[in-house]
Amino acid sequence: MRKIVKLLGIIALVAVIGFSMAACTGSLSGKYVYEDDAYDSITFKGKNFTLRYSETDDEDIEIGTYSVSGSIVTLVYEDSPVEHWTIENSRTLIDEYGDYWIKQETSSRTRSGQNSRLAGKWEIESSTNWSSVDSFEFFRDGTGEMEGMSITWKVVEGNRINITAYGQSQTVDYTLSGSKLTLIYDARSGDKAVYRKIN
């Protein structure tokens, strides 16, 4: 009997160690975009990653391998030093500089629904950001107008919008409640603008 209890204890210990090791290792998949510029992205596939600084220039990329231990992602570049990033949650990575990389939304159905709700003309109600525009219009096809400028826009993740004008791109968080759209430029400082839908 004592041998059986001891054996069961050993099996339980091995199981705990096994689960602990499994929890500390893992892998990532998919594409993450840099919070301030959707042209910068890192894509994980298998045990490899591709870091892109441009959507069009194939020369402007870095590649390497990676590993995950707990919440730490170790990137081993092909010709650069090693970097350690942090997994904040299932959709967010933080690089060594404290910048956020957000997992890109892959569901076209989800994006289509969000595009429908965001399409329309928006007029400012209040803002803590001096550079906020007075009004803008999003069209369903991903184009739009902002103070006489032609723009393109897209939902890059569940609650983030990327807006591009004159080759300059900005990605911001947003919330949508009825006819009110809040663009959150910096959640930490409370920097945001609230817009009201007028059509």
C-alpha positions in Angstrom: 0.0 0.0 0.0 2.8 2.4 1.0 4.5 1.7 -2.4 1.3 2.5 -4.3 0.9 5.8 -2.4 4.5 6.7 -3.1 4.1 5.8 -6.8 0.9 7.9 -7.0 2.8 10.8 -5.4 5.6 10.5 -7.9 3.1 10.4 -10.8 1.3 13.5 -9.4 4.7 15.4 -9.1 5.7 14.5 -12.7 2.3 15.7 -13.9 2.6 19.0 -12.0 6.1 19.6 -13.4 4.9 18.7 -16.9 2.0 21.2 -16.7 4.3 23.8 -15.3 6.7 23.4 -18.2 3.9 23.4 -20.7 2.6 26.7 -19.2 6.0 28.3 -19.6 6.5 27.5 -23.2 4.4 28.0 -26.3 4.2 29.7 -29.6 2.7 32.7 -31.3 0.9 33.0 -34.6 -0.4 35.7 -36.9 0.4 39.3 -37.6 0.9 42.1 -35.0 1.0 45.7 -36.0 2.8 48.5 -34.3 0.4 50.8 -32.3 1.6 54.0 -34.0 2.2 52.9 -37.5 0.3 50.0 -39.2 3.0 49.7 -41.8 5.3 48.2 -39.2 4.4 44.6 -38.4 5.7 41.4 -37.1 4.4 38.0 -38.2 4.9 34.8 -36.4 4.7 31.4 -38.2 6.0 28.2 -36.7 9.1 29.1 -34.8 10.1 32.0 -37.2 9.2 35.6 -37.3 9.3 38.4 -40.0 9.6 42.0 -38.9 8.5 44.4 -41.6 9.0 48.2 -41.7 7.1 48.7 -44.9 4.1 47.0 -46.6 5.7 47.3 -50.1 9.5 47.2 -49.7 10.8 43.6 -49.4 14.2 45.0 -48.6 13.0 46.6 -45.4 12.5 43.4 -43.4 14.3 41.4 -40.6 13.8 37.7 -40.0 14.8 35.3 -37.3 13.6 32.7 -34.9 11.8 33.1 -31.6 10.8 31.2 -28.4 8.3 31.8 -25.7 8.9 31.2 -22.0 6.0 32.3 -19.7 5.2 35.8 -20.8 8.6 36.5 -22.4 9.2 36.3 -26.1 12.8 36.0 -27.1 13.5 37.1 -30.7 16.8 36.0 -32.2 17.5 38.1 -35.3 19.4 36.6 -38.2 22.0 39.4 -38.1 21.2 41.4 -34.9 21.3 41.1 -31.2 18.6 39.2 -29.2 15.5 41.0 -28.0 13.1 40.2 -25.2 9.4 41.2 -25.7 6.6 40.7 -23.2 3.1 39.2 -23.8 0.6 41.5 -22.1 -2.4 39.5 -23.2 -3.6 37.2 -26.1 -3.7 40.2 -28.5 -0.9 42.5 -27.3 2.9 42.4 -27.2 5.2 45.0 -25.7 8.7 45.4 -27.2 11.9 46.3 -25.4 11.2 50.0 -25.9 7.7 49.8 -24.2 5.9 50.1 -27.5 2.7 48.1 -28.1 2.1 45.6 -31.0 -1.5 44.6 -31.5 -2.7 41.4 -33.2 -4.4 42.1 -36.5 -8.0 41.2 -36.8 -8.4 38.3 -39.3 -12.1 38.0 -39.5 -13.4 39.8 -42.6 -17.0 39.4 -41.3 -16.1 41.2 -38.1 -14.3 44.0 -40.0 -17.2 44.4 -42.4 -19.7 44.8 -39.5 -17.5 47.4 -37.8 -17.0 49.3 -41.1 -20.8 49.5 -41.5 -21.2 51.0 -38.0 -18.3 53.4 -38.5 -19.3 54.6 -42.0 -20.8 58.0 -42.0 -20.1 61.7 -41.2 -18.8 62.5 -37.7 -18.6 65.9 -36.0 -16.5 66.7 -32.9 -18.2 67.2 -29.6 -15.2 67.5 -27.3 -11.5 66.8 -27.3 -8.4 66.9 -25.1 -6.2 66.7 -28.2 -5.2 70.0 -29.9 -4.7 68.3 -33.3 -8.2 66.7 -33.5 -10.1 67.6 -36.6 -13.6 69.2 -36.5 -15.2 66.6 -38.7 -14.6 63.7 -41.0 -16.5 61.1 -43.1 -15.8 57.4 -43.4 -17.1 55.6 -46.5 -17.9 51.9 -46.4 -15.2 51.1 -49.0 -12.4 52.2 -46.7 -11.9 55.6 -48.1 -13.0 58.9 -46.6 -12.6 62.7 -46.3 -11.0 64.7 -43.5 -11.0 68.5 -43.7 -10.8 68.4 -47.5 -8.2 65.6 -47.6 -8.8 62.2 -49.1 -8.0 59.4 -46.6 -8.1 55.7 -46.3 -9.2 53.9 -43.1 -9.5 50.4 -41.8 -10.2 48.5 -38.6 -6.9 46.7 -37.9 -8.1 45.0 -34.7 -11.3 44.7 -32.7 -11.1 48.2 -31.3 -8.4 50.0 -33.3 -8.7 52.1 -36.5 -5.8 52.9 -38.8 -6.2 56.2 -40.7 -3.8 57.1 -43.6 -3.5 60.5 -45.3 -0.7 61.8 -47.5 1.3 58.7 -46.8 1.2 59.3 -43.0 -0.5 56.6 -40.9 -1.9 56.7 -37.4 -3.6 53.9 -35.4 -5.8 54.7 -32.5 -8.1 52.9 -30.1 -11.8 53.7 -30.3 -15.1 53.0 -28.6 -18.5 53.2 -30.3 -21.7 53.7 -28.3 -24.8 54.5 -30.3 -24.1 57.7 -32.3 -20.9 58.6 -30.3 -17.4 57.6 -31.4 -14.5 58.2 -29.1 -11.0 58.1 -30.6 -8.5 57.4 -27.8 -5.0 58.8 -28.7 -3.4 57.9 -25.4 -5.3 55.8 -22.8 -2.7 56.5 -20.1 -3.1 60.3 -20.2 -6.8 60.3 -21.1 -6.0 62.0 -24.4 -9.1 61.5 -26.6 -11.7 63.1 -28.9 -15.5 62.4 -28.9 -17.4 62.7 -32.2 -21.2 62.6 -32.9 -22.6 60.9 -36.0 -24.6 63.4 -38.0 -25.9 61.2 -40.8 
